[in-house]
Amino acid sequence: MTVDTVLPNTQIPSYELSTDQIEIRDQALKFFMSEFHPLQERMDNEDWWPEHAIPKLGEMGYLGQTVGEEYGGAGLDYLTSSVIAEVMTYANPAIAFSWLGHDNLCLNNIYRSGNEDQRNRYVPKMCSGEWIGALGMTEPGAGSDALGSMRTRARREGDHYVLNGTKIFITNGPIADVLLVYAKTDMEKGTRGISAFIVEKGFEGFRVAQKLDKMGFRGSPLGELVFDDCIVPVENLVGEENQGARIMMTGLDIERAMAVPFAIGIGQRALDLALDYAQTREQFGKTISNFQMIQSKLAEMYIRLEAARSFAYRAIRACDNMPHGETGRGDIHKLTAAALFHSAEAATFIADEAVQIHGGMGYMRETEVNRLYRCTKVLEIAAGTQEVRKMIIAGEMLKG
Ligand SMILES: Cc1cc2nc3c(=O)[nH]c(=O)nc-3n(C[C@H](O)[C@H](O)[C@H](O)COP(=O)(O)OP(=O)(O)OC[C@H]3O[C@@H](n4cnc5c(N)ncnc54)[C@H](O)[C@@H]3O)c2cc1C
C-alpha cells in the first residue's frame, strides 16, 4: 500500500493575513514538511517521540513564539503564532500537539504570570528547547470541573510547599522537564483556594506514573503524574497564594484560541488529500471526482473549512487585542469557546468525509487520512469539551 505523497497546498487562503504573516507561514510550512512530515507514520505506528523535535523547533526559532525577545522568544502575536501552528499541524499533528503543550500551555503561562526570577530561570531554557514544558491541571476526578473537584493539595512548610495528588491526561507529561501545576492551598475556599506552581521533574516526590496509549496524535507523549510529598520551593509559587484560578482561567481562553489552528491544519490537510485522491482514483471508467456526490462532499468540506478559518482568525486576533489578565471572562471567553467549538466540529466533519472519499483505503490505519480522522475527536474533548464550551457561551450570554 502506498503512503500519501500529496504536496502541501500552496493556495492556503490568506486574505486576512499581512504579507509578513504569509511569508512566515509559507517558510514554516516548507520547513515542517521537509523535517517533520516524514516522521509522522513512525510516530503513529510505534507511538514514538522524536527527541530532536523540540530542540530543532528551538534552533529554528519556533519556540517561545509569543514570548518577548529579551527572554529568547520570537515576540510574535497570537495570530502569527496560530498560522505557524496551523501549518505545523498540517505537516505533523503530533509534533504540533506537543509544541502546544510546551509553548502555549506551559511556557506562555509562565512568561505571562511568572515573576522576573521565574522568567529568568525557566523561559530562556524553554525557548531554546533545552527544557520541555507541560501543564498539569486535569485529575482523575476533576476534568470538566477542574477547579471545583481538584484534590491535589499543597501545604506550606517553611521555605517550601509539599504537594500531594495525581494529574492525568497531561500532554508531554512523560518527557517534561518543567511543569506548571495547579493545587489547592486552602481546601476550605473552594476555587478561591487554588495556587499555581512550577515543578521540575527532578523535585523529590514527583514521578510519572504511566504513559497513556491514545487514539490520535500518537507519538506525542501523554501521561499520568503523581505528587507524593513533592517538595516545591516557595520561589516556585506563581503569582499570589490562592490566586491560581485566575491564572488558569486567563490561560484557558488563549489555550482554546490556540487549539483552533489544529482544527484548521487538520481540515486543510484532509481536504488536500481528498482532492488528490478524488482526481486519481478511477471507478466506472473515470476518476471519482467526476461524480456529483463526490463533488458535493468536496464543496461542503471547503465551505466548512473556510467558515472555520474566518472565525478562527477573528477569535485569535481578539486575543491579541486583550491586555494580559483580561481573558477568562466576558466576550473573549465566549468567542474563543465558540471558535473552538465550531472549528472542532468542522474538522471532524471534513476528516470524516475525507475518509469516505478514500473508501476502504481510508479505513486502513496506515493512511494519512486515517491518522487525521483519529486526531480530530480530541479537538471536541480537550481544553474543555464541546458541552463545556456551550456552557461557557450560554453562561456569558445569560449573565445579568
Ligand atoms: C489527548 C488529551 C490531551 C490532554 N492534555 C491535557 C494537558 O496537557 N493538561 C491538562 O491539564 N489536561 C489535559 N487533558 C484533559 C482534558 O482537558 C480533559 O479530558 C477534559 O477537560 C474533559 O475532562 P474529562 O476527560 O475528565 O471528562 P469529564 O469531565 O468526565 O466529562 C465526561 C462527559 O461529561 C460531560 N459533562 C461534564 N460535565 C457536564 C455538564 N455540567 N453538563 C453537560 N455535560 C457535562 C463532558 O462534556 C463529557 O462529555 C487532555 C486530554 C486529552 C484527551
Ligand as a Chemical Component Dictionary entry (heavy atoms), coordinates in Angstrom:
data_LIG
# 
_chem_comp.id                   LIG 
_chem_comp.type                 NON-POLYMER 
_chem_comp.pdbx_formal_charge   0 
_chem_comp.three_letter_code    LIG 
# 
loop_
_chem_comp_atom.comp_id 
_chem_comp_atom.atom_id 
_chem_comp_atom.alt_atom_id 
_chem_comp_atom.type_symbol 
_chem_comp_atom.charge 
_chem_comp_atom.model_Cartn_x 
_chem_comp_atom.model_Cartn_y 
_chem_comp_atom.model_Cartn_z 
_chem_comp_atom.pdbx_ordinal 
LIG C1  C1  C 0 -5.195  13.886 24.364 1  
LIG C2  C2  C 0 -5.516  14.739 25.573 2  
LIG C3  C3  C 0 -4.605  15.713 25.978 3  
LIG C4  C4  C 0 -4.854  16.448 27.138 4  
LIG N1  N1  N 0 -3.895  17.329 27.585 5  
LIG C5  C5  C 0 -4.057  17.926 28.802 6  
LIG C6  C6  C 0 -2.995  18.691 29.394 7  
LIG O1  O1  O 0 -1.927  18.889 28.799 8  
LIG N2  N2  N 0 -3.190  19.211 30.641 9  
LIG C7  C7  C 0 -4.344  19.026 31.337 10 
LIG O2  O2  O 0 -4.438  19.516 32.467 11 
LIG N3  N3  N 0 -5.385  18.317 30.806 12 
LIG C8  C8  C 0 -5.255  17.750 29.556 13 
LIG N4  N4  N 0 -6.281  16.988 29.031 14 
LIG C9  C9  C 0 -7.506  16.806 29.803 15 
LIG C10 C10 C 0 -8.736  17.438 29.166 16 
LIG O3  O3  O 0 -8.718  18.831 29.318 17 
LIG C11 C11 C 0 -9.972  16.765 29.808 18 
LIG O4  O4  O 0 -10.007 15.452 29.290 19 
LIG C12 C12 C 0 -11.258 17.494 29.513 20 
LIG O5  O5  O 0 -11.298 18.727 30.186 21 
LIG C13 C13 C 0 -12.508 16.679 29.907 22 
LIG O6  O6  O 0 -12.401 16.162 31.206 23 
LIG P1  P1  P 0 -12.736 14.599 31.472 24 
LIG O7  O7  O 0 -11.922 13.833 30.476 25 
LIG O8  O8  O 0 -12.479 14.328 32.896 26 
LIG O9  O9  O 0 -14.232 14.430 31.115 27 
LIG P2  P2  P 0 -15.496 14.614 32.120 28 
LIG O10 O10 O 0 -15.435 15.941 32.775 29 
LIG O11 O11 O 0 -15.597 13.418 33.000 30 
LIG O12 O12 O 0 -16.703 14.623 31.114 31 
LIG C14 C14 C 0 -17.349 13.431 30.636 32 
LIG C15 C15 C 0 -18.523 13.867 29.758 33 
LIG O13 O13 O 0 -19.487 14.563 30.569 34 
LIG C16 C16 C 0 -19.747 15.822 30.007 35 
LIG N5  N5  N 0 -20.040 16.786 31.081 36 
LIG C17 C17 C 0 -19.314 17.040 32.201 37 
LIG N6  N6  N 0 -19.893 17.997 32.927 38 
LIG C18 C18 C 0 -21.006 18.385 32.256 39 
LIG C19 C19 C 0 -22.047 19.332 32.487 40 
LIG N7  N7  N 0 -22.043 20.128 33.566 41 
LIG N8  N8  N 0 -23.045 19.436 31.579 42 
LIG C20 C20 C 0 -23.051 18.653 30.478 43 
LIG N9  N9  N 0 -22.117 17.727 30.196 44 
LIG C21 C21 C 0 -21.102 17.606 31.083 45 
LIG C22 C22 C 0 -18.494 16.188 29.238 46 
LIG O14 O14 O 0 -18.739 17.179 28.256 47 
LIG C23 C23 C 0 -18.142 14.840 28.649 48 
LIG O15 O15 O 0 -18.895 14.601 27.505 49 
LIG C24 C24 C 0 -6.061  16.265 27.851 50 
LIG C25 C25 C 0 -6.989  15.321 27.418 51 
LIG C26 C26 C 0 -6.723  14.552 26.301 52 
LIG C27 C27 C 0 -7.736  13.509 25.886 53 
# 
loop_
_chem_comp_bond.comp_id 
_chem_comp_bond.atom_id_1 
_chem_comp_bond.atom_id_2 
_chem_comp_bond.value_order 
_chem_comp_bond.pdbx_ordinal 
LIG C1  C2  SING 1  
LIG C2  C3  SING 2  
LIG C2  C26 DOUB 3  
LIG C3  C4  DOUB 4  
LIG C4  N1  SING 5  
LIG C4  C24 SING 6  
LIG N1  C5  DOUB 7  
LIG C5  C6  SING 8  
LIG C5  C8  SING 9  
LIG C6  O1  DOUB 10 
LIG C6  N2  SING 11 
LIG N2  C7  SING 12 
LIG C7  O2  DOUB 13 
LIG C7  N3  SING 14 
LIG N3  C8  DOUB 15 
LIG C8  N4  SING 16 
LIG N4  C9  SING 17 
LIG N4  C24 SING 18 
LIG C9  C10 SING 19 
LIG C10 O3  SING 20 
LIG C10 C11 SING 21 
LIG C11 O4  SING 22 
LIG C11 C12 SING 23 
LIG C12 O5  SING 24 
LIG C12 C13 SING 25 
LIG C13 O6  SING 26 
LIG O6  P1  SING 27 
LIG P1  O7  DOUB 28 
LIG P1  O8  SING 29 
LIG P1  O9  SING 30 
LIG O9  P2  SING 31 
LIG P2  O10 DOUB 32 
LIG P2  O11 SING 33 
LIG P2  O12 SING 34 
LIG O12 C14 SING 35 
LIG C14 C15 SING 36 
LIG C15 O13 SING 37 
LIG C15 C23 SING 38 
LIG O13 C16 SING 39 
LIG C16 N5  SING 40 
LIG C16 C22 SING 41 
LIG N5  C17 SING 42 
LIG N5  C21 SING 43 
LIG C17 N6  DOUB 44 
LIG N6  C18 SING 45 
LIG C18 C19 SING 46 
LIG C18 C21 DOUB 47 
LIG C19 N7  SING 48 
LIG C19 N8  DOUB 49 
LIG N8  C20 SING 50 
LIG C20 N9  DOUB 51 
LIG N9  C21 SING 52 
LIG C22 O14 SING 53 
LIG C22 C23 SING 54 
LIG C23 O15 SING 55 
LIG C24 C25 DOUB 56 
LIG C25 C26 SING 57 
LIG C26 C27 SING 58 
# 
